[in-house]
Amino acid sequence: MDTLIASHIGLNPEAGEKMGAGIMKVKLVPQGTLVEQIRAYGAGLGGILTPTGTHTIVEEGKQVIHLNDLDYLLEEAIGADLALIKAHQTDHLGNLTYSKTARNFNPMMATSANITVCEATHLVDEIDPEIVITPHIFVDHFVIGGKTHDES
């Protein structure tokens, strides 16, 4: 059975239908925990400690670690086979900048996926290294205006 790990599915009727029909398992994770699990994978870590969900049903089946008089859940790192991300700019190498909230998750997704495909709004000749958010080493392919540009 397929499993969807997400922080929210309320705006996705297909996910809700599949979950209701028992075709797909849905694991809801608080948004902050989810992005930290993704970031941890990209950083080569095994997981994160979070107090979110302690002493609730979320704790069931998870390792609880008591540290400095507080309980934390060990949440394992999450990676992906494929990340589809959106960027504001890319150069010919695949260095990326983002606009507004695209910066919230896309940099972490790029570092935690085996293959990253980016749709960029603008292709520029060069991006000042001081403003590159995702270096080209994490981008395998990018698309601008319907054209695919594979990294060399």
Protein Blocks (a to p, Z undefined) as FASTA:
>chain_A
ZZdddfbfklmmklmmmmmnopaccddddfklmmmmmmmmmnopabdcdfehpaiaklgo
pacddeehiacddddddddfbdcdddfbdcfkopacdehjllmmmmmmmmmcfbdcdddf
bdcfbdcfklombdfklpmbdceehiacddZZ
